[in-house]
Each structure stands twice: as C-alpha cells, then as structure tokens.
C-alpha cells in the first residue's frame, strides 16, 4: 500500500533523524520545512497505520513496519540520486531534487531495473 509522497517523506526524514539521535516533532518540521501542526497531522496518520509510536508529545519512534518502509524509500532515493550523478552526470543538487521526486512514483519493477543497470555499468567502468 502506497503512503503517498508526503507521508513517505516524513518516514524518510524520521529514519535520517533516528540515525543521529532522537526523533522530535520540531526536528521533523525543521528538516521538511513544514509547520509543527503539519507534523502532528502526519504523525496521527502514521500512528494509525502502525508506522510510528509517540507518547504525549514525547520522542517519536519508528515501528518495525515504519522503519522498513522508511528504509525502502531511503534506498530508492540514494540509488536514484547515485544513478543520476554517476551515470547521467547530473549535478549533485539537481540529482537530489529529482531523486526525491522520482522515488515516490517509480514502480518496484522499474526501480529494480535501475539498480541492475547501475551495477552493470559500474562493473564495466
């Protein structure tokens, strides 16, 4: 089940923040450049779907399902960004912007083909 671009961005951000310490609403808002009420709305949906837990405005925690989904989104982002930079020679900043857009709409089949093609090209170089 696709979560949609916005909720996937929230999960991806939470995964990144988790790696550097705590996940706090204020940090999620700052990272995504959104308001705290927007974060709270997203958290309600993500809690409902079983992707995060949070006790009364305390730190946010990814559930196993949330972490798995966030890792899938993050992997797509990193692979697409790397592909755009290494294979297509796209500028780093533009590659990051484009990867963020593509990661939400690419099918799993096409993504796997991207990965396969990238690895084949890297072997040849």
C-alpha positions in Angstrom: 0.0 0.0 0.0 1.5 3.3 -1.1 1.5 6.0 1.5 1.9 8.9 -0.8 4.8 11.3 -1.3 4.2 13.4 1.8 4.0 10.5 4.3 6.9 8.8 2.7 9.0 12.0 3.1 8.0 12.0 6.8 9.1 8.4 7.3 12.4 9.0 5.4 13.1 12.1 7.5 12.4 10.2 10.7 14.8 7.5 9.7 17.5 10.0 9.0 16.9 11.8 12.3 16.8 8.4 14.2 20.3 7.6 13.0 21.6 10.9 14.5 19.7 10.5 17.8 16.2 11.3 18.8 13.2 11.9 16.5 11.4 15.0 17.7 8.5 16.8 16.0 10.3 20.1 16.0 13.3 18.5 14.1 11.0 16.8 11.6 9.3 20.1 11.0 12.6 21.9 10.5 14.1 19.2 8.2 11.0 19.2 6.0 10.4 22.9 6.3 6.8 22.4 7.5 4.8 23.6 10.5 4.5 21.6 13.7 0.7 21.1 13.1 1.6 19.5 9.8 3.9 17.1 11.5 1.3 16.3 14.1 -1.3 15.6 11.4 1.2 13.3 9.6 2.0 11.6 12.9 -1.6 10.8 13.6 -1.9 9.1 10.2 1.4 7.3 10.6 0.4 6.1 14.1 -3.0 4.9 12.8 -1.2 2.9 10.1 1.2 1.4 12.7 4.4 3.1 11.4 5.3 5.2 14.4 4.6 5.5 18.1 4.7 8.5 20.4 3.6 9.1 23.9 2.0 12.5 24.7 4.3 14.8 22.6 7.5 12.8 23.6 10.1 11.5 21.2 8.8 9.7 18.1 9.8 6.1 17.5 9.5 4.2 14.2 7.9 0.8 14.5 9.4 -2.2 12.7 7.0 -1.6 9.8 7.7 2.1 9.8 11.5 1.6 9.7 11.1 -1.0 6.9 9.0 1.4 4.8 11.4 4.3 5.5 14.4 2.2 4.5 12.7 1.3 1.2 12.1 5.0 0.5 15.6 6.0 1.5 17.1 3.2 -0.6 15.2 4.4 -3.6 16.4 7.9 -3.0 20.0 7.0 -2.6 20.1 4.7 -5.6 18.3 7.1 -7.9 20.5 10.0 -6.8 23.6 7.9 -7.3 22.4 6.8 -10.7 21.7 10.4 -11.8 25.1 11.6 -10.7 27.3 8.6 -11.7 25.6 7.5 -14.9 23.8 10.6 -16.2 26.3 13.2 -14.8 23.5 15.3 -13.3 24.7 18.0 -10.8 24.6 16.8 -7.2 22.0 19.3 -6.0 19.7 18.7 -9.0 20.1 14.9 -8.7 18.9 15.1 -5.0 15.9 17.2 -6.0 15.0 14.8 -8.9 15.6 11.6 -6.9 13.2 12.9 -4.2 10.5 13.3 -6.9 11.1 10.1 -8.7 11.4 7.9 -5.5 7.7 8.3 -4.9 6.4 7.4 -8.3 8.7 4.7 -9.6 7.4 1.2 -9.7 9.3 -1.6 -7.9 10.0 -3.3 -11.2 11.5 -0.2 -12.8 13.5 0.6 -9.7 15.0 -2.9 -9.7 15.9 -2.4 -13.4 17.6 0.9 -12.5 19.6 -0.9 -9.8 20.6 -3.7 -12.1 21.6 -1.3 -14.9 23.6 0.8 -12.5 25.5 -2.1 -11.1 26.2 -3.4 -14.6 27.6 0.0 -15.7 29.7 0.2 -12.6 31.2 -3.2 -13.3 32.2 -2.1 -16.8 33.9 1.1 -15.7 
